């Protein structure tokens, strides 16, 4: 459906004609001097006068059309499409993903090769995002600092693209601000309906940066009715070979499971442990079974702006008018 956002602009259409009427030259009565020779010359120019009259008429109508096209563009024409229904069920899910320096540890196996923890997270979380149809999803990235990468949106493709572009060091690589990430999530979710607020926090370390302690942030989340699911990622056993032979280490020694369990329990969520991509995938499969909650139906009507069409027409007409004026001056 075609609609004008500023239809009042069209009332300016008579303005040039009013101005022309008000600026009409005064008529004066003066004595005329008879000059027969000049009359004969004028009669010889009748044909050129007829041509110039046509030029004036064409220019007049082109100017009128140009003026009307400018007014139509000023009135902001838009095409309003048919109503589109938004999903009527779902949750507000904020994914808080650790991108600190420790996420660079290559203790994950994906496709038969060793990959970093962040690479495994991108692969598994990307599949999870695809399946969350009907949910508003948001993305928080945190290292030394926490920042909102994507606000809550139904646009899952954009969120997935921004997650894939995340790199170690974007939020600082020398610390893990778990508490600040939770605090930021609570701030973003507190305006949403109570039964919709869910945070999925994934980290491989302990909180050692930021201003807010994780358990304090969990209390804030509990007060704001935000449920937090925590995931600890990282292998518990890794073999390395050096000059002294085989050495077995625990690459997840810094992971504070007790703290993550406390965060989940304080908010009514659950703690999961992901030692490899298979376990991580199983966790997100379980999270994907979160029951949607009914919410008020919403509809939107897509709007397409059309002002550039009459504006383009006015520009084209102005070029034609300029060309005709140039040609008329040469003939004159």
N, C-alpha and C positions, 0 to 999 in steps of 0.2 A: 504494500500500500504506500502510495506517494504522499508525503506530508511535508509541510513547511514549518520549521521551528520558529522562524521570525516572520510570519506573514505580514506583520505591520509594515515591513519595509516596502511593500508594493504600493502603499499610499503615496509614496514619493514619485510615482510615475508621471503625474501632470506637472511636476515642478519645472521642467524646461519650458513648457508651453506658457505657464504663468509668468515666468521670467521674461520670455520673449514678448508677451503682451505688455508687461509693465515697462519694458525697455523700448517700445515702439517709438520711432522718431516723431516729433511734433510736426503737424502740417502747417505750412506758412503760405500766405498768399503774396506773391510778388509778380510784378509785371514781366511779361515774357517778351523776348526780342525775336522778331521773325528773321530767320536766316535760311532762305531757300536752298542755298548750296549745301548747308549742313544737313538739311532734310534729305536731299538726294543721296548724300553719303550714307546716312543712317539707313535709308531704304536698301542700299546695296549690301548692308551688313545683316539683313534679316535672317539669312540662312545660318550665319555663325551664331546669331542670338538664339535661334531655335535649338542649336546644339548645346549651347551653354545652359539653356533652360532645362534640358534633359539631365545634364550633369548635376544641376542644383537639386532636381527632384530625386535623383538616385542618391545623392549625398544625404539629403534630408531623411529619406527612409532608412538608409543605413545607420545614420546617427540615432534615429528612434529605436531601431532594433538593438543597437549596441547598448543604449541606455537601459532598455528593458531587460536585456541579458544580464547586465551588471546588477540590476535590482533583484532579479531572480536568484543570482548567486548569493547576494546579500541576505536573502530570505532563508538561506540554509535549507535547501531541499534535501530530504533523506528518503530512502526506501526502507520501510519497516517490514520485516519478514513475518512469517507465521510464528506463533508462540512455540517455544521449544521447552519441554519439561526437563528440569534437572532431576538427578536421582533423589528419591524420597526416603532413602535409608542409608545408613552408613555412620562412620565415626570420623572424628577429627584426629588424625594420627600425625604426630611429630616424630620423625626419625632423627635421633641424635647420634651422629657417627664420629668416632674418635679418629682424627687424622694427625695425631702426634707422631714424633719420630719413631717410637717403638712399633708403630703399625707397618713399618718398612721391613720388619723381621720376616724372613722367608722360611716359615715353618709350616706352610700349607701346601697341600698337593691338589692341583687342579688340572685335569686332563693329562695326568701322568707326569707332570713337571712341577717343580717347586716354585711357588709364587708367594708374594708378600701377603700379609694379612689384609691389607687394604684392597688388593686385587680380588681376593676371595670374597670380601664383603661386597664389593661393587657387583660381582657376578650374582651372588645370592640375593642381595637386597633388590637388585634390578628385576629379578624374576618375581619377587614379592610385590614390588610396586605395580607390576603389570596386572596382578591378580586382585588388586584392591579397588575394583570398580565400584563406584558409589561412595567412596571415602574421600574426604578432603585430606590431602597429604601435604606435609611440610618437611623441610630438611634443615637441621642445625648441624654445623660442623664445629668441632672444638679441638683445641690443642692447648697451648698456653692460654688462649682466649676462646670464647665461644661467640659465634655469630650466626645470624639467621641467613641461610643461603637461599631458601625458597619459602615464602609464606604459604599458608594453607591454600590449596588450590585443587581443582579437579583435573588439572593438566598434568597427567602422569608422565607423558613423554618429555616435557620440559624438565620436570624434577629428575627423571632418570638421566637425562643428558647432563644436568648440572652435577649430579652425583658422580658420573663417569669422568667429569673434568676436574674433580677435586684431587689435589696433590698434597703430599706430605709437605708441611711447612706453610700452607696457606693460613693457618691460624697459630703459627708458632710451633716449633718442633721440640722444645726442651721441657715441656710440661704437659699435664693433663688436667684441665679444669672441669672435672665432672660436676661439681656443685654449681658452677656458673652456667653450665649447659642446662641443668635441671631448672635453675632459676629463670633462664631465658624462656624455656619451654612453658613454664607455669605462666609467665607474663603473657605469652602469646595465646594461651588457651583459656585464660580465666574469663574471657568474655563469651566463650562458647557455651552451649547447653551442658549441664552437668554430666549427663550420662554419655557424652560424646568424647570426653577428654582423655586421650591415651598418648603416652610417650613410650617409644621403644629406644632404649639407650644401649649402645654397643661400645665397649671399651676393652682394652687389653692391659690396663694398668691401674694404678691407684691415684687418687686425687693428690696432686702436689703443686697445684697452681690455682690462681683465681682468688676471689675474695670470699666466696660462699662455701662453707663446708657441705659435703654431700648429704649428711643426715639432717642438717638444718634445712637444706633445700627440699629434702623429702618431707619434712614436717610442713613446709609451705605448700608443697604439692598436695598433701593430704587435706589440708585446710581448704584448698581450692578445688577439691574433689577431682584431682588429676591422678589417674592410675599409671604407674610406671612399670614396664617390663624391662628388666636388665639382662644383658647378655655379656658374659665374659668370654673373650676370644683369645685363642693361643694354644699351641700344643704344650703338653706337659713333659714331653720327652723328645729330645733331638740329639742325633749322633753326629759328631764331627770327627774328622780324621786329621791329625797333625803329625809333627815329628815324634811325639811321644806315643803315637798310636791312637786308638779309638777313645773318644771322650764323650760321655753322656751328660747332657745338661738339661735343665728345666728352663726353657725360654719364657715361661709365664710366671717366674718367681715373683715379679712385681705386682701381679694381679691380686687385688684385695677382694676376695670373694665374700668375706664377711660383710664388708661395707655394701657391696652390691645386693647381697641378700637382705640386709637391713633396709635399703632403699625400697626394694620391691615389697617387702612385708609391711613397711610403714604406709604404703599407698594402696595396698590391696592388689598388687601385681604379683609377678612371679620371676624368679631368677633362673636363668638357663646358662649352661656351660657348653661352649662350642670349641672343641679341640681340633676340629678339621672341617672342611667345607661340607662334608656329608652331614655332620651333626648340626652345623649352622643352617643348612637347608631344611633339616627336619624341624628345627626350632621355628623358622619362619613359616613352615607349613602349618605348625600348630597355632602360631599367632594369626595365620590367615583364617582360622576358623572362629575368630572373634565374631560373636553374633552381632549383626547390624542392628541399629536402633532406629525405630521409625522417627522421622522428623517431618516438619511441615513441608508440604509440597511447594516447590518454587518453580516459576517459569520465567523465561527471558524471551524477549523479541529481538532478534539480531537487527542491527541498524547499519545501513550503508550510506555514507555521505555522498551526495551527488553534486555539490556546489561547483566542482571543477569543470563540469560539462558546460553550464551556461557561462562560466568565467572564460573557458577556452573559446567559446563562440564569440564572446565580446572581444577577446584579443584578436581573433581572426578578422572580425569585422573592422576593428581599428586599423589593421594592416591594409585592408582593402580601401578604407577611407583615405588613408595616407597616400596610397598609390594613385587614387583618382585625383586627389588634390594636387599631387605632383604633376600629373598629366595635364590637368586643367591649367596649371600655371604656365606650362610650356606652350599650350595652345593660345593662351591669352597674350 
